[in-house]
Amino acid sequence: MKTNKILATILAAASLLSALPCGAVSAANTPPMPLSPDSLVSSTSISDDDYYYDPYVTIKKESSTKCSYTGGAQFKPVTTKMKGILILEEYRDGHWKEVKRKEVTTTSDPLRITDSYSSMVSGRKYRSRLYLYAYCGVVWEFASPVSNVIQ
């Protein structure tokens, strides 16, 4: 009889906790921000229905040697923190290689990162990539959109 009461209490508590939104969890218990996609212990891809929506990244050629690029996303109500790493990549020797990066972490909506590069080499291809992490108090989510290619 005592075992049944304990089991019923545990099930009731689990049921109650599962009904709480992510935002109800204290931000004081926020784990350290992951530094790369490889450092995430458990991650899932983010869809439009998850913690944030419309992650974007763009690149624009300003002149023969200069480009500007932007990336970001908007918070959904359960999101408590976002980190974005905006990277400019250059295609060399058959591979995309990082040329420049800029990191921003925010707890206010929206996340937006803008940067420029003034040393483009004629004939080489360039693109921008955004590594985007969203935290809702319980789980980190990750997305990595890539821009179009410019030359």
N, C-alpha and C positions, 0 to 999 in steps of 0.2 A: 504494500500500500504506500509506504513512504517513497519507494523507488518511482512509483507512478506519479506522485505529486512532484518530485524533483524533475522527472522527465517532462511533465506538463508545464512546469515553470520555465524550463530551458526552452521548450518549443514556443511558448508564449513570448519570451524575451527575444528569441531569434526572429519571430514573426514581426514583432514591434520594430526591431532595429532595421529589418529589411524594408520597412515602409518609409524610413526617413530619407529625405533627399540628400544628395552628396553635399549640398551647401550647408546642411545642418551640422556637419562635422567641423570641429574647431580648426581654424587655420594655424593655431599654435603647434599642432602636431604635424605640420607639413614636413615631408621628408626632403632631403636634399634634391636639388634639381638634377636630372640626368644630364650628362655632358654630350652624349652622342646616342644615335639610335642603338648601337651595340650595347650600351650600358643599361638599357631598359630590361628589367627582369621579366615583367609581363606587360605586353603592350598589344593594342589592337589598332586596326586602321580606323580612322574617324570618318563617319558618314555624315551627311547633312543633318541627320536626326540626333547626333550625339552631342558632345559637350560644346562645340563651337561650330560655326558654319562659314561657308564660302572662304576657305583659305585661298589666297591668291599670290601670284608672283608674276611680275612683268619686267621686260627689259626694253629699252629704247635707245637707238643710236642717235646721239646728239650731233656728232661730226665724224670726220674720218678717224679720229683718235680717241673720241670720248663717248661713253654710254652712261645712262642712268638706269637704275633698277630699283624696284619696290616690291615688298611682300608684306603680308599681314593676314589678320583674321579678326572676327568679332566674337566677343564673349556670348555665351548663353547663360541663363540665370544660375546654373550650377557650377560654372567655371569660377575658380578663385584666383588662378594665376596662369599666365602664359609666358613662355619663353620662345623667342624666335631667333634663328641664326640664318641670316641672309648671306648667301655665298655667290660670288661671281666665279664662273668656271670658263676656262679657255681650252679649246680642243687642240692638243699638240701630241705628236708622236702616236696617234691612234687612240688616245685616251682623253677624257675630260679631267682637267687638273684645276685645283683651286687656285685662284689668283688673289682673292680678297674676301674677307668676311667681316660681318658686323653683327653683334649680339645685343638683344634687348630683352629684358624681363619686365613684366608689368602686372599689376593687380587691378588696373583700370582699363576699361573698354575704350577704343579698340587697340589691338596691337598693330603697329605700323612701323616698318623699317624702310628707310630710303638711303641709298648710297650712290656714288658715281665712281667712274674709273676713267682716267685720262691718258692711259698708255696703251691703247688698243694697237695691235700690229695688223697692218694691211694684209688681207687674205686669210686671216685666222677667224675661226668661229667662236662666238661667246654666247653663254646662256647664264641665267640666274636660277638658283635653287633656294628654297626655304625649308629649313628643318624647323618644324613647329611642334611644340609640346604644350598640352593643356592639362591643368590639374584641377580636380573638382573636390579635393579633400579626402579622396579615397584612392583614386587611380590616376596615373598619367596616361594621356592619349598622345599619339604621334601621327603626323602627316608630313609629307615631303613633296609638295608640288614643284614642278619644273617649268620654266618659261619657254617661250619660243626661242629659236636660235637666230642670232644676227651675225653679220659678217662685215 
